[in-house]
Amino acid sequence: MLISEIRSAVESGQTQVIVTTHSPYLLDQLTLSHLVLVERDPKSGAPTFKRPAEDKALVEWAKKFAPGALYSMGTLSKRGEDGLTPAEP
């Protein structure tokens, strides 16, 4: 499978791979620690980068749902009341 080949290349320490997708099926082959989310700041339009594995609420969600399901539910990019942090599970 393509994902296992990419993972092997990255884990060898010899390369870095950047993949962009909206596919929940592809995301389900990964863990939160493999993901970096890129979104636009709603006020400035500047890109923001976020590692879901560093977000306690998302880590809790990931105990019940795979990354593809979290994406499909809108939880990976769902914002809390302050517009910056994910809502609580």
C-alpha positions as a LaTeX table, in Angstrom:
\begin{tabular}{lrrr}
\hline
Residue & $x$ (\AA) & $y$ (\AA) & $z$ (\AA) \\
\hline
Met1 & 0.00 & 0.00 & 0.00 \\
Leu2 & 1.19 & 3.51 & $-0.76$ \\
Ile3 & 0.86 & 4.71 & 2.83 \\
Ser4 & 3.12 & 1.94 & 4.14 \\
Glu5 & 5.76 & 2.86 & 1.54 \\
Ile6 & 5.58 & 6.52 & 2.50 \\
Arg7 & 5.73 & 5.65 & 6.21 \\
Ser8 & 8.81 & 3.44 & 5.63 \\
Ala9 & 10.58 & 6.22 & 3.74 \\
Val10 & 9.86 & 8.76 & 6.47 \\
Glu11 & 10.77 & 6.43 & 9.35 \\
Ser12 & 14.11 & 5.67 & 7.72 \\
Gly13 & 15.03 & 9.29 & 8.46 \\
Gln14 & 16.19 & 9.87 & 4.92 \\
Thr15 & 13.24 & 11.87 & 3.64 \\
Gln16 & 10.24 & 13.99 & 4.50 \\
Val17 & 6.90 & 13.66 & 2.73 \\
Ile18 & 4.17 & 16.27 & 2.57 \\
Val19 & 0.76 & 15.06 & 1.45 \\
Thr20 & $-2.39$ & 17.10 & 1.21 \\
Thr21 & $-5.77$ & 15.40 & 1.29 \\
His22 & $-9.43$ & 15.73 & 2.13 \\
Ser23 & $-9.83$ & 11.95 & 2.03 \\
Pro24 & $-11.08$ & 10.46 & 5.30 \\
Tyr25 & $-9.95$ & 7.05 & 4.01 \\
Leu26 & $-6.35$ & 8.23 & 3.70 \\
Leu27 & $-6.49$ & 9.95 & 7.08 \\
Asp28 & $-7.69$ & 6.71 & 8.67 \\
Gln29 & $-4.33$ & 5.15 & 7.75 \\
Leu30 & $-2.56$ & 7.67 & 9.99 \\
Thr31 & $-2.54$ & 8.68 & 13.63 \\
Leu32 & $-2.93$ & 12.20 & 14.99 \\
Ser33 & 0.84 & 12.31 & 15.52 \\
His34 & 1.34 & 12.06 & 11.75 \\
Leu35 & $-0.85$ & 15.07 & 10.98 \\
Val36 & $-0.24$ & 18.80 & 10.67 \\
Leu37 & $-3.37$ & 20.77 & 9.85 \\
Val38 & $-3.15$ & 23.94 & 7.79 \\
Glu39 & $-6.03$ & 26.38 & 8.00 \\
Arg40 & $-6.53$ & 30.05 & 7.23 \\
Asp41 & $-6.91$ & 32.50 & 10.07 \\
Pro42 & $-10.45$ & 33.89 & 9.67 \\
Lys43 & $-9.35$ & 37.45 & 10.43 \\
Ser44 & $-6.02$ & 37.81 & 8.63 \\
Gly45 & $-6.27$ & 35.05 & 6.05 \\
Ala46 & $-2.76$ & 33.92 & 7.02 \\
Pro47 & $-2.13$ & 30.17 & 7.16 \\
Thr48 & $-1.99$ & 28.58 & 10.59 \\
Phe49 & $-0.37$ & 25.23 & 11.36 \\
Lys50 & $-1.61$ & 22.91 & 14.08 \\
Arg51 & $-0.55$ & 19.46 & 15.29 \\
Pro52 & $-3.70$ & 17.65 & 16.43 \\
Ala53 & $-1.66$ & 15.33 & 18.69 \\
Glu54 & $-0.81$ & 18.37 & 20.85 \\
Asp55 & $-4.47$ & 19.17 & 21.47 \\
Lys56 & $-5.85$ & 17.42 & 24.57 \\
Ala57 & $-9.47$ & 17.56 & 23.38 \\
Leu58 & $-8.60$ & 16.00 & 20.01 \\
Val59 & $-6.54$ & 13.29 & 21.69 \\
Glu60 & $-9.63$ & 12.41 & 23.74 \\
Trp61 & $-11.80$ & 12.34 & 20.60 \\
Ala62 & $-9.19$ & 10.11 & 18.91 \\
Lys63 & $-9.70$ & 7.45 & 21.57 \\
Lys64 & $-13.15$ & 6.86 & 20.06 \\
Phe65 & $-12.73$ & 7.91 & 16.42 \\
Ala66 & $-10.07$ & 7.54 & 13.71 \\
Pro67 & $-8.64$ & 10.70 & 12.11 \\
Gly68 & $-10.81$ & 10.27 & 9.00 \\
Ala69 & $-13.95$ & 10.14 & 11.12 \\
Leu70 & $-12.80$ & 13.19 & 13.08 \\
Tyr71 & $-12.28$ & 15.03 & 9.80 \\
Ser72 & $-15.68$ & 13.95 & 8.44 \\
Met73 & $-17.37$ & 15.10 & 11.66 \\
Gly74 & $-15.61$ & 18.47 & 11.44 \\
Thr75 & $-13.85$ & 17.86 & 14.74 \\
Leu76 & $-10.29$ & 18.28 & 13.45 \\
Ser77 & $-10.98$ & 21.87 & 12.44 \\
Lys78 & $-13.91$ & 22.67 & 14.69 \\
Arg79 & $-13.29$ & 25.84 & 16.68 \\
Gly80 & $-14.29$ & 26.56 & 20.23 \\
Glu81 & $-15.98$ & 29.73 & 21.40 \\
Asp82 & $-12.74$ & 31.72 & 21.25 \\
Gly83 & $-12.37$ & 30.81 & 17.55 \\
Leu84 & $-8.96$ & 29.29 & 18.14 \\
Thr85 & $-9.28$ & 26.08 & 20.13 \\
Pro86 & $-11.30$ & 22.96 & 19.35 \\
Ala87 & $-14.56$ & 22.46 & 21.16 \\
Glu88 & $-14.57$ & 19.93 & 23.98 \\
Pro89 & $-15.64$ & 16.37 & 23.09 \\
\hline
\end{tabular}
